[in-house]
Amino acid sequence: MIIKRYNRKTIVRGLRYCLRTSKARIAWRNAHLLKISGIKTPGAIAFVEKRWGPFLLGSYFVCAFNQFPTAAQKYQHQPPNELELSWLVALLEKMRRARIYHGNLNAHNLLVTEQDIALIDLDQTQDFSAPIRSKIPGALRIFIHKHRKDRRRFLHDWRNKPAQLKCFTDVFERSDKHHTTSAWPHVKKP
């Protein structure tokens, strides 16, 4: 099992966040959201919050241990094969369909398993399909922007690895051509 600790970084930041939902609780909730949406992530086991009255002092998120390498480790010296690329496209498609934004989609937050790609580091993940968000004017447009931001963040990790960058860029472009008309039928591309 893995225990991720969330601490206050400074007193000012601690005061600003002390009455909010803890990052551990958010990660726990998002792990279950991903599971329901058919997106792989290590199984959430528990979260613990340390509080003094209503004030949050720290929190912990506990999930199942996973021995698989991150995309950064696996593709450090060689680009992914076609099967692994199809896993990445499928992951992004599931996220798009479920309107889930990761918030920090980088090569260190993707685990390459034997059969799929799994997401980790879920405390910034946002659900744009939630009823409260879907009623916000322009919510779809905001989600599309965030979805593209996730992809740009992932590609940024490969800026010094030309073979890997080309491989990922090509597969994203192919995916975009496939989904240009069906994915966002009433939203113009910026």
C-alpha positions in Angstrom: 0.0 0.0 0.0 1.1 3.6 -0.6 0.4 6.5 1.8 0.5 10.0 0.4 0.8 12.8 2.9 -0.6 16.2 2.3 0.8 18.9 4.6 0.4 22.6 4.9 3.3 24.3 3.1 3.1 27.6 4.9 1.0 29.0 7.8 -0.8 31.4 5.4 -1.6 28.6 3.0 -2.7 26.4 5.9 -5.1 29.1 7.1 -6.5 29.5 3.6 -7.2 25.8 3.2 -7.9 24.8 6.8 -11.7 24.9 6.4 -11.8 23.3 2.9 -12.1 19.7 1.8 -8.7 18.0 2.2 -6.7 16.9 -0.8 -6.8 13.3 0.6 -10.6 13.3 0.6 -10.6 14.8 -3.0 -8.1 12.1 -4.1 -10.3 9.4 -2.5 -13.5 10.7 -4.2 -11.7 11.0 -7.5 -10.3 7.5 -7.3 -13.9 6.2 -7.0 -15.1 8.5 -9.8 -12.4 7.1 -12.1 -13.3 3.6 -11.2 -17.0 4.2 -12.0 -16.0 5.8 -15.3 -13.9 2.8 -16.3 -10.6 4.6 -15.9 -7.8 2.6 -14.2 -6.2 3.9 -11.0 -4.7 2.1 -8.0 -7.5 1.1 -5.7 -8.4 3.7 -3.0 -8.2 2.1 0.5 -8.7 5.0 2.9 -8.1 8.7 3.7 -7.4 10.2 7.0 -7.7 13.8 8.1 -6.0 15.4 11.1 -8.1 18.2 12.4 -8.2 20.5 15.4 -11.9 21.3 15.6 -12.9 22.4 12.1 -9.3 23.2 11.2 -7.4 20.9 8.8 -3.9 20.2 10.0 -2.9 17.5 7.5 -4.3 14.5 5.6 -3.3 11.2 4.2 -4.5 9.2 1.1 -4.0 5.5 1.1 -4.1 3.4 -2.1 -3.0 0.0 -3.3 0.6 -0.4 -4.1 1.5 -0.7 -7.8 4.9 -1.9 -9.1 4.4 -0.7 -12.6 6.6 2.1 -14.1 5.4 5.6 -14.9 5.3 6.7 -18.5 8.4 8.8 -17.8 10.4 5.8 -16.7 9.1 3.4 -19.3 9.6 5.7 -22.3 12.7 7.5 -21.2 14.9 5.7 -23.8 12.4 4.4 -26.3 9.0 5.5 -27.6 5.8 3.5 -26.9 4.7 0.7 -29.2 1.4 0.9 -31.1 -0.5 -1.1 -28.4 0.6 1.2 -25.6 -0.3 4.3 -27.8 -3.8 2.8 -28.2 -4.0 2.5 -24.4 -3.2 6.2 -24.1 -5.7 7.2 -26.7 -8.3 5.0 -25.0 -7.6 6.6 -21.6 -7.9 10.1 -23.0 -11.1 9.2 -24.8 -12.6 7.8 -21.6 -11.6 11.0 -19.8 -13.2 13.1 -22.6 -16.4 11.1 -22.6 -16.7 11.2 -18.8 -15.7 14.9 -18.8 -12.9 14.3 -16.3 -9.9 16.7 -16.2 -6.8 15.4 -14.4 -5.2 18.7 -13.6 -1.6 17.5 -13.7 -1.4 15.0 -16.5 2.3 14.5 -16.8 4.4 11.5 -17.6 5.0 10.8 -13.9 1.3 10.5 -13.2 0.6 7.7 -15.7 1.4 4.1 -14.8 2.0 1.8 -17.7 0.6 -1.6 -16.6 0.7 -4.9 -18.5 -2.8 -4.3 -20.0 -3.5 -0.6 -19.8 -2.5 2.9 -18.5 -3.6 4.0 -15.1 -3.8 7.5 -13.5 -2.3 8.5 -10.2 -2.0 11.8 -8.3 -5.8 12.6 -8.3 -6.1 15.5 -5.9 -6.5 18.1 -8.7 -8.9 16.0 -10.8 -12.2 17.6 -11.6 -15.5 16.2 -12.8 -17.1 18.4 -15.4 -20.1 16.0 -15.8 -21.3 16.8 -12.2 -24.8 18.4 -12.3 -23.6 21.6 -10.6 -20.8 22.1 -13.1 -22.9 21.2 -16.2 -25.3 24.0 -15.4 -22.6 26.7 -15.6 -22.8 28.7 -18.8 -19.9 27.6 -21.1 -19.1 24.5 -19.0 -18.5 22.4 -22.1 -16.2 25.0 -23.5 -14.3 25.2 -20.2 -13.9 21.4 -20.1 -12.6 21.3 -23.7 -10.0 23.9 -22.8 -9.0 21.9 -19.7 -8.9 18.6 -21.7 -6.5 20.2 -24.2 -4.5 21.6 -21.3 -4.0 18.1 -19.9 -2.7 16.9 -23.3 -0.4 19.9 -23.6 1.0 19.2 -20.2 1.7 15.6 -21.0 3.4 16.5 -24.3 5.6 19.1 -22.4 7.3 16.3 -20.6 8.7 15.0 -23.9 10.1 18.3 -25.3 13.7 17.0 -25.0 12.9 13.5 -26.4 12.1 14.1 -30.1 11.1 10.5 -31.0 8.7 10.2 -28.1 7.3 13.7 -28.7 6.6 12.9 -32.4 5.0 9.6 -31.5 2.6 11.2 -28.9 1.9 14.2 -31.1 1.1 12.0 -34.1 -1.3 9.8 -32.1 -3.1 12.9 -30.6 -3.5 14.4 -34.1 -5.0 11.2 -35.4 -7.3 11.0 -32.5 -8.3 14.7 -33.0 -9.2 14.0 -36.7 -11.3 11.1 -35.7 -13.2 13.2 -33.1 -13.4 16.6 -34.7 -17.0 16.3 -35.7 -18.3 13.7 -33.3 -16.6 14.9 -30.1 -17.6 18.5 -29.9 -20.3 18.9 -32.6 -21.4 22.4 -31.5 -18.1 23.9 -30.3 -15.7 25.6 -32.7 -12.0 24.8 -32.3 -10.1 27.8 -30.8 
